[in-house]
Amino acid sequence: MSQNSIFAVLLRSPWWMSAGVALLLCVLGFAALPLEYAAMGVFAAVPFAVISIMAAYKQLRAPSGARVQFVTEAAAAMSWAEFSRTVQAGFQRDGCEVERLQTPGADFALSKDGHVAIVSAKRWKAARNGVEPLRELQAVREKRGAREAIYIALGEVSDNAIQYARTQGVSLMTAPELAKLLKDLKA
């Protein structure tokens, strides 16, 4: 799905916006069309109703702003040893086998259902993340033949790094995604 399609935009928007479009189409269908064709308005509303349900489900599972802030502050206060253990436990809870790597540019290799992902997490505290660590991660990914590469960053990611990540297919795990991974983190 294109990032700028109406459905992609609505999936990223609050759920009630899609529900409103669906309701509007139903009302307009009954108000503007003859009664025998009014069902067409309802049928036109179905995709928006489905998008509304999908967006609501996604938004209900997303961590709150306060939770994201708590995890960000807690992770920033951790040492590398503590942070790496916590991240490893989060990946294992999600069903991944985790192998620690002693390679520049990568810290973990995750395996799940025959797929491998390489993770770089050591620079999680950096205030600004550039392209070079992503290049190192991508090199390890290619060397190991991994399907995915994940870069964990709490700080700002430069525009060049974001563009590089998009073109190379590197996933950026920022504070909201990290809050999902570390959902068991307690105060």
C-alpha positions, 0 to 999 in steps of 0.5 A: 500500500502506498504511504500516501494513499487514503487508506494508509493515511487513515491507518495512521490517523485516529480511529474515529476519523475512518469511522466518521468517513464510514458514517458520512458515506452511509448517511450520504448514501441514504440522503442523496441516492434513491432508496433502491441504491442507498445500499451502495453508500453502505457498501462504499463505507465498508472499507472505511469501517474496516480501516477504523477497526484496524486503526482502533486495534493498533492504537489500543495496543500502542503504549501511552505517551506517559509509558513511552516517556517512562521507558525512554527515561529508564533506558537512558539511565541504564548501563549497557550491561543492564540495557542489553539484558533488558532488550534481550529479555524483551526479544526472547519474550516475543519468541526470538532466539537471541545470540549476542554478537561481538561484532562492530556494528551489531550486538544481537542476532535474532532468529524466529521461524527461520528468519534472522535479524541483526540488531544494533543497540549499543548507541541507544543513548546517543543524542544524534544518530547519523548514517555511519552506524547504519552502514556498519549494521548493514554490512553485518547484515549482508555478511551474515545474510540476515533478512532484517536489520534493526537499529535501536535509538532513543536520540534523534536520527538524522534525515540522512540516516532516515533516508539511508534506513529507508533505501536499505530496509533497515528498521529504526526502533525509536522510543515508541517501538522500544516501549512496546518491546520493553512492556514488562519494564517496571518503575 
